């Protein structure tokens, strides 16, 4: 039911449509006129509900009611009926022109794909309501990944991607109004387990009946102490599958750089005379690419100097040989098929293979880095490490344990919020125990 509200001798009409609250400003009119307008709004809304009156495509409900159901052409802001599939395609096409980094674009594409499966490709975007978003969150919250339901954080990231796309579409004239997410309810989240040392995790693993997913969750909380980092690097040096693997892992351990940041480092970014290494960031700012500098640890300086004596060429610090046998990207031939589709005779197998151009001396890919990291650790006790990120919070922990000023740590790793500091700064149990014992001995 539409109601009138008076403020400073001016009237406005409040009403609800499709679960959203709207208002129309009438200005300084007589109360009787405001009452009559509110009655007409109720009548039109009832006829819309009964499907006796239809709102023209692209016309805002407020404009429609304000003009008594007769909207001039000039009021029509959206001239086409925008459906979700077209909206998604146009948004991603714009972002592919450099507006978004490749990794972020892949994530957003995945998020919008999930929303599209819930709403449907032909869903009229302008009719999106809170109920539609809640339906998506409820549906997605029941999905499982690696045996566990999707976390509230994942669901919120999906909504953030959708909201960003909506906010782009509004000034483009594809939609009108704000993103209808106010009041959206997400499942209650659990705080992540704190990062733990190797002995702490092993003590927890002594409990019987732990599920594989719980065991995996515990190892995901691992961070390494200084002596363990050195032991890991010794293992990597001995078993590395390629010459670049050892210096790559060492740089991760001694700088705390993210994997994507390691892939972007150029030879010129390493200042051996000034003992500094430049890290090219992409997470600190959405508007521009930023950098930070990390002091070059003496062991890392020696490792990188040795690596550059056998560096295969090119301007990136870490790169692969131009040609690598059996590589999907760097082999001289392409067209090899997997075991399921592979013909039985050698002649038939070679018929699908073609010689291709040399790929050139390019930077490593994230998949190459991850794959060879896992291959190097396979079969050893270090195989429980999930990826390079464990070295990032191990680096932070080692600095914190030695009493390094938090401002210096932030400068090295690029942390900006207290939430990041709390999550990634870990003090080893013996440091905490000494602190308590020193006070309550």
N, C-alpha and C positions, 0 to 999 in steps of 0.2 A: 504494500500500500504506500502510495506517495504521500509525503508529509511536507509541510512548509516550515521554514525556519527563518526567523527575523533577526537581523543583525544590523545595527546602526541604520535603522529605517530602510533597510534593503532586504528583499526576500530572495530565498532560494528554495528549490524543491529537491528533496532527497528521495531516492527510490532505489530498488534493487533489481538487477537484471542478470540472469545466468550466474547467480551466486556472488555477484560483485555489487558493491555499493557505488552509486553514482550521484552526482549533484548537478543541478542546472541553475545558474544565476539569472534571476528575473529583474533585479534592480529595484529602484524605488517605485513601486506600484501599489495600488490599493490592496488591502488584505483580501477583499472580495475577489479581485482579479487573480490574486495568487491562489486562492482556494479553487477558483474555476479552472485555472491551468493545471493544478494538481489533480483535479477530477478528470481532466482530459488525458493526463498522463496515465492514470489508472485504466481508463477506457482503452487507450492504445495498447498498453501492456497486456491487457486481457485479450484483445483481438490478436495480438502477436502470438500469445500462448495458444489460442484456439486455431491458429494458422489461417485466420481470416484476413490478416494483414501480413505482408512480407517486407522485411527491411531490404532495400536494394543492396546488391553486392558492394562491399567496400565502404558502406555508409556507417558512421558511428551512431550508436543508439542515442546519444545525447543530441546530436544534430537532427536525427529523425524526429525525436519527440519535441524538440524546440520549435520545429517548423510544422508541428501538427500533423506529421505523417506525409507532408509534401515537401520534398527536399529539392531545392534548386540544383542545377548541374554544378554550379560553382562550389557547392558544399561537398561534393563527392571527392574525397581525398585519395581513395584507393580505387583505381579504375579497373582492376582485374581481381579475379577471385584467386587468391594465393593459397595453394595447398602446400602441405609440409614438404613433399619431395622437391618441388620447385624452389621453395625457400631454402632448403638445405643445399641444393646444388648451386644456387647463386651465391650463397654465403661462402661456401668452401672455394668456389672459383675465385672470388675476390681475395681470400686469404692466401691462395696459392701464389699470388703475385708478389710475395715477399712480406706480406703483412704478419705472417706467423711462421715460426720456425718449424722445420719438417717434423720433429718429434711431437711438438704441440699440436700441429695440424692433424697428425695421425690419431692422436688422442681425441681431439674434438670430433673428427670424422667417426670414430668408434662410438663416442657418446651420443651424437645425433642419430646414428644408426640404431642404437638401442631405443631411443625415444620414438623413432619412426616405426619400429616394430610394434610398439605399444599403441600409438595413435593411428597408424595407417598412412600410407603414402598420399592418399587423397584427402587427408584431414584438412578442413578449412582453417587456416592458421588464425584468422581473426576471431574465431569462435572458441579459442583456447580458454579454458577456465581453470580455477583452482582444483576442481574435481578431476579434470583430465590429468593434471600433474600428480595429484594424489594417487590416482589409479596407476600411473607409471611407477611411482615410488613403491607402492604396495606390491605391484607385480614383480618389480626388480628385486625387492628385498627378500623374495622367496627363492631367487636363483642362487645356485651354489657354484663356487669356484674352488677347485682343489679340496673338495669336501666341506667347505665352509660357506655360510651365507655371505653375500656381499656386505661389506661394512658400510655403516652410515656415511663414512667419509667418501667412499666411492660414489654413493648415491648423490651426495651433495656436490661432488665434482661434476657429475652428469648435469645436474640442474644449473650449475654455474656456467657450463658450456652452452646450454640452451638459452640461458638468460643473456649471455654475451651476444649470441646470434640474434636474439630478439631485439636487443638494444641497437644492433646494427641495422636491423630491418625497419625500425620505426622511422628514423629520419629519411630512409630510402622510399618511404611511402608504401611499404608492403604491409604494415600493420599500424594500428593506432592504439594508444594507451600503454600503460606500464605492464611489465611481465607479471602475470597473476599468481605469484608464488607466496604472497603474504598469508600466513596461517598454515603453510605446508608442514606436515608432521613427518619426521623421520624416526626410524627405530632408535632406541637409546643405545649409545655407543659405549664400549668398554675402553678404558684407558689402556694404551699399549703397555706391555710388560717393560720394565726398565732394562737397559742394556746390562749384560752380565759378563763376567770373566769366564774363561773356560772351566775352571774348577767349580764355579757356582752352578753352571749349567749341568756339569756331570753329576753334582750332588742331587739336583732336581730329577735327573734322568734315572736315579736309583729307585724312584717310586714306581711300583709295578702297575701295569695296566694303562700306560700312556698310549694314546692313539698316535698313528704316524703323523697326523696333522699337528698334534700338540708337540711332538718331538721336533717337527720342522719349525714350528713357531718359536720354540726355545732356542734353536740354533740361529734363528734369524735375529736374536737379541745379542749375539756374540760380539764382543770387541776384544782386540788383542792388546796385550801389554808389550812393553818395549822389547823384552827378551823374546817374546813369541813372534813379534814382527821380524826380528833378525833371523829367527829360526825359519820362518816362512820364506823369507827372501833367499836363504841358503838353499832351501828345497827348490824354489823356482829357478834359481841359477843352474842347478844341476839337471833339472828335468824339462826345462822350457822347450816347447815344440818349435819355436822360431827365435832368431836372435833378438827380435824386438820385445819379446814377452817379458824378459827380466827387467830391462830398463823401464818398461811401461808400468809394471807392478811396483817397482821401486819408487817411481815418481808418484804414484798414487799413495804409497805408504808414507813418503817424506814430505808431501805437500798437502794432503787432504783434498786434492782436486777430485771433482766428479769425473765419471767416465767420459761424458760428452766433452768436458773441458780438456781432458787429456788428449782426446782425438784432435782438438783444434790447435794445440800448441805447435808453433813453428820453431825452426832451429834458431831464428833470430830472436825469439822470445827468451832464450836462455843467455843470461849475462854472466859468463864465468868470471870476468874481472870484478864485477860488482856483487857477485854471489846472490843474484836474484833471478827468479823465473816469473814470467808474465803469464797470468791465467786469463783467458778470454771467457767472460761470463755471458750467460743469456737469461739467468733467472732473477737477477737483482732488479732489473728495470724492463718494463714492457715497451717502452718508447725508444730506447736506444741500447746498443750493445756496449757493455761496460767491461772493465778489466780490474784486476787486483794483482798485487805482487806478493810473492812468498819468498822468504829467504831460502837460499840454496844450502841444504844440509851438507856437510863435508862428505859423508858416504855417497850421497846422491850425485854430488859434483863429479866424483871419480867414476861412478857408474855411467853417467851420461857422456863424459869425455871418452871413455872406452867404447861406448856404443857408436859415437860419431866416427870412429876410425873404421867401422865396418858398415856404416849407414849406406843403404842402397841408392840414395839420391833423392832429389826433390826437396821442397822447402819445408815440408811437415817434419816435425821431430820424430814421430812414429809412423812408419809406413812399411808396407810389405814389398817383397820383390815384385817386379812387374809381372812376372809369370810364375804361377804356382801350380804344380801338377794337381789334378783332380779338384781344383778350386772352382766353385760355381761362378766366381767373378773373374779370377785371374788366370784360368787355364787358357791354352791357345785354341781349344776346341770347345764347342758347346753342342747341346742336344742329347747328352747322355740321359738315359731314362732310369727311373728307380727300379728296384727289383720286381715289383708287381707288374710293371708294364714292359719290362725289358725282354726283347726277343731272346730265343734260346741259342741261336747260332751267332758266331762272331760277325759274319757277313751282314746279317740283318741288323745287328747292333750298330755296326759302323755306318749303316745306311742312314741312320738318323743323326749322325754327328757331322758338324760343319766347322770349318776353320773360321775363326773370327779375328777381328783386328785386336792388336795388343791393347790391353786396357790402359796402359800409361802408368806413370808413377803418381799414384794418388794416395790420399790419407787412408788409414784403416777405417773400416766400418765398425759400428757398435757390435754387430753380430760377430765379426771376426775377432774383436777384442774379447768378447764374452766367451766365445767358443774355445779359443786357445787358452784362456784362463782356466776354464773347466777341464780341458784336456791335460793341462799341466798339473792340476791338483788331483786328478782322478786316481783312485787306488791308494791314496795316502790319507793320513788323518785330517789333512787340510781340505778334503773334499766336502766337508760340511759348510764351508764358506759359500754363501749364496752368490756373491758377486763382489765387485770392486768397492761397493759402498761401505763394507765392513772396515776397509782401510781408512776411510774418511773419519768415521767416529773413533777409530783407534788412534788416529793422529791427534784428534781433539783431546781425547782422554789422556794421552801421554803428556801433552802440554799442560793440561789442568793439574795432573798429578805432580808436576814439577813446580807448581805455583806460578805459572806464566799468567800475566795480567789478562783478564778477560777481553779487554779492548784489543790486545795484540792477537788473541785467538780469533776474535771476530774479523779482524783485518785480514788474517791469513785465509779463513774459510768462507768469508762473505756472509756471515750470519747478521741478521738485522733485527730480529724480534726476540723477546724473552722466551717465547714458546720454543723457538729453535734452540736457544741456548740451554733451556731446561732439558730438552729431549736428547741433545747430542753431547752434553758435557757430562762425563762420567768420572767419578773418583773411584779408584780401586778400593776394594774392601779393607786392605791393610792400612791405607791412608785414613779412611774413616775411623777405623778402630783405634789408630794411634791418636786421632783427635779426641775421641771419647776418653781414652785411657789417660791422656794428658790432663784432662779436666777432673775426672772422677777416679784417679788412681787410688 
